[in-house]
Amino acid sequence: MIKPLDITPINTTNKLHLKCEHCGFEEDITLQENSRDTVVNIDYNGKTEGQNYKEINCPKCNEIIKEN
């Protein structure tokens, strides 16, 4: 599961909650300011817009974590 956190009034965030369904790893991440994509756009249903951050590899088991 990938879930946006702390969504601003203009529907953006730089914080995501990850939960791996395979190994149970769970963590909140903050996108770094010097990375290519520092802000995630969120639609009105609370889902990320565009293709970035729809899938992330789990840092523990390397399985793909998908947005729910």
C-alpha positions as CSV (number, residue, x, y, z in Angstrom):
1,M,0.0,0.0,0.0
2,I,1.2,3.5,-0.8
3,K,-0.8,6.3,0.9
4,P,-0.2,10.0,0.7
5,L,0.2,11.8,4.1
6,D,-0.2,15.5,5.1
7,I,-1.9,16.6,1.9
8,T,-1.8,20.4,1.5
9,P,-4.8,22.5,0.5
10,I,-3.5,22.5,-3.1
11,N,-3.6,18.7,-3.2
12,T,0.2,18.0,-3.0
13,T,2.4,16.2,-0.5
14,N,6.0,15.1,-0.1
15,K,5.2,12.4,2.5
16,L,4.1,8.9,1.7
17,H,3.2,5.9,3.9
18,L,4.4,2.5,2.6
19,K,3.2,-0.9,3.7
20,C,4.5,-4.1,2.0
21,E,1.9,-6.8,1.7
22,H,4.6,-9.4,1.2
23,C,6.9,-8.9,4.2
24,G,4.9,-6.5,6.4
25,F,7.5,-3.7,6.2
26,E,5.9,-0.4,7.1
27,E,7.4,3.1,6.9
28,D,6.6,6.8,6.3
29,I,8.9,8.4,3.8
30,T,9.6,12.0,3.0
31,L,10.7,12.8,-0.6
32,Q,14.1,14.6,-0.6
33,E,14.3,18.1,-1.9
34,N,17.2,17.4,-4.2
35,S,15.4,14.5,-6.0
36,R,13.8,14.7,-9.4
37,D,10.2,14.5,-8.0
38,T,9.9,16.3,-4.7
39,V,6.2,16.8,-4.6
40,V,3.4,14.3,-5.4
41,N,0.1,15.6,-6.9
42,I,-3.0,14.1,-5.3
43,D,-6.4,13.8,-6.9
44,Y,-9.7,14.4,-5.1
45,N,-10.0,10.7,-4.2
46,G,-6.6,10.8,-2.3
47,K,-4.7,8.9,-5.0
48,T,-1.5,10.0,-6.6
49,E,-1.8,11.6,-10.0
50,G,0.5,10.6,-12.9
51,Q,2.8,7.6,-13.0
52,N,5.3,8.6,-10.3
53,Y,4.9,6.7,-7.0
54,K,2.2,4.3,-8.2
55,E,4.7,1.5,-7.5
56,I,7.8,1.5,-5.2
57,N,10.1,-1.4,-4.5
58,C,10.0,-2.5,-0.9
59,P,13.3,-1.5,0.8
60,K,13.3,-4.8,2.8
61,C,12.2,-7.5,0.4
62,N,12.4,-5.7,-3.0
63,E,8.8,-6.7,-3.9
64,I,6.7,-4.1,-5.6
65,I,4.4,-2.0,-3.3
66,K,1.5,-0.7,-5.3
67,E,-0.9,2.2,-4.5
68,N,-4.3,1.0,-3.2
